[in-house]
Amino acid sequence: MTNLGTLDTESLKALYYLPGCQEDISSFTAMETLLTEQTTMDSLDKMSGIQSLLENGLSPEEAFTAITLAATASDGYPSQEEARAILSTLSRLKLFRSYSNEMMSGMLDKLLVILRREGINALFNTAKESLPHELREAAFVITADLVLADGIVTQEEQEFLNDLYQALGVTTDIATQAVQVMLIKNRG
């Protein structure tokens, strides 16, 4: 499957519609996913060019979203459920009040393309540099909420949150309080 991701959209469509390709549901779903992802990447490439997306930095909203996305992508590529959780959580924030569902989805798609093409470190570092200081604590708290949604703290999650608060310049007291509150919140 990895090699298919390097094909252009037209080639993927041709493969998808070959006789017998849709008989196996897993092949059907995998090909459909590749087509959707490739179409999104092609569209975003044409609209603005991936190279310039990181070179010009990110808007505060994109940076905030990228921080939360990096948290859910720390174990690979975020699932659709994780992406929906991010959008749902962020859409309730004052920062995103003027964003429609389509705008939120488009921004997330753009960040997912950057994540896939440039990697988690490039996305996170650009987001960190682009995120205004006054939004760093909020980004940490929201990210902690998403990471701790299951109410359990794994060693990996603890290390990630420890690295995150330090990278964002959040004080130890604020980070500790935020994690404690999120654990209490997510018990119920």
N, C-alpha and C positions, 0 to 999 in steps of 0.2 A: 504493500500500500504506500510506503514512503515514496517510491519512485513516481507514483501517480501524481503526487502533490507538485511535482516539477513541470508537469504538462500544462499547456495553456488551456483555457476554458473550452475552446472548440474541440480540442483533442479529448478532453474529459467527457464532453457531451457525446462525442462519437463513440467512445468506449461504453458509455452508460447505455446507449440505445442499441448496442449489439444484441442479437438474439441470444437469449439465455442468461444475460447479465442480470436481469431483474428477478429471475426465478428464486435465487437464494436471498432471503430477507436480509441477512447480514451484509451481503454484497450490495444489495439495493440501498440499504441505509448508509453504508460506508461511502458508496459512490455519490449518493445524494448529498451527504455532508461535505465531501470533497468539492463537489460542484458549487455548493453554496459558499464555502470558504474561498475557493479560487475566484469566484465571481466577485465576492467582496474585496479580495486583495487586488484583483484587476481594476475594479472601479476606483478604489482608493489610490492605487498607483497612478492612474490616469488623472485623478482630480488634483493631487498635490505632490506626488513623489515622496516615497518613504524617506529618502535621505534628508530632505528638508524638514520632515516632521520632527526629528530629534534635534537637528541643528538649530532650529528656531526656538527650542524649548516648548513647553506646554502651557496652556492657559491654567489659571488657578483651579478651575473645575476639572480639567483633564488631569492635572497633577494630583489632585485629591483622589480622583477615581483610580488613577494608576497605582497609587499607594495601596488602596484596598484590593485592587486586582493582583498586584504583586504578592500580597498575602495569600490569596486563594490559589495563586499559580505557583507557590513555592514548592508544591509537590508535582509540578508538571504544567499542564494546560488546564485552565478552569473548566468545569462541567457547565452545561446549560443551567443547571439548578443553582450553581454558585454565581453565575452571571446574573440570573434573575434576582438572587438574594442581594447582590450588590446594587442593582438598579432599584429594587424596591426600597432598600435602606437609604440610598442616596437621594431618591426622589422626594423624601420627606424633609430633607435639610433645606434651610434657608438659602444656602448657596445655589441650589438647583431649582428653586421655586419657579423661575421663568423658563425652565427647560420642559419641552413637551416629551412624551414617550419616544417619539421618533428621534428627537435630538439626543436623548439619553442613549438610545440604542446605537445611533450613528457614532457617538463619541466612544462608546464601548467597543464597537467594531473597529474603529481606528486604533484604539489602544491594543486590541487583540492582534491586529496586524503587526504593530510595532513589536509586541511581545514575541510573536512568532518569528519575525524577521531579524530583530536585533537582540533578543534574549531578555531575560528577567532583570539582569544587572543593569543593562543600558536603560531599560524602561524605568527602573526604580531610581537610578542615579539622576536621570533627567527630571523625573517627577520631584525628587527631593530638592534639586536646585531651583525648580520652577515654583514650588509650593511656598506661598507667602508665610512668613513666620507666625502670623496670627492664626493660621489655619492648621498648624502642625499638631497642637494638642488635640484638636477635634479629629484630625485624620487618624491619630493614634487611637483615640477612644472608639471611633467607628470601626476601625480595623480590628481592634481587640474584640469588639462585640461580634464581628463576623467570624473571627478565628475561634472564639470561645462559645459559639452558638450551641454546641452540643453539651455545654456545662462541664466538660472535662478538659483538663490541661495536660497534654502530653509533653514529654521532654522536648520534642521538636517545636511545639507551639510556644513553650516557655522560652526556648532559645531564640526563636524568631521574634517574639514580642520584646525580649531583652535587647536584641540587636536593633529592632525598629525604634524603640523609644530613644536609644542612644543616637542613632542615625538622624532622627528628627530633632534632637536637642530638647526632648521633653524631660522634665525633672523626674528623678526617681520617685518622689512623693506622689506626683500626679499619675505616673505610670502605675504604681502600686495600687493607688486608690481606684483607678479606672478598671484595672483587672479584677480587683475585689468586687466592685459594683457589678461588672458584667457577669461574673460568676454567680452572684446572688440573683441577678435578673434572669439568667438563663436556667436557673433551677426550676422555675415555675412553669 
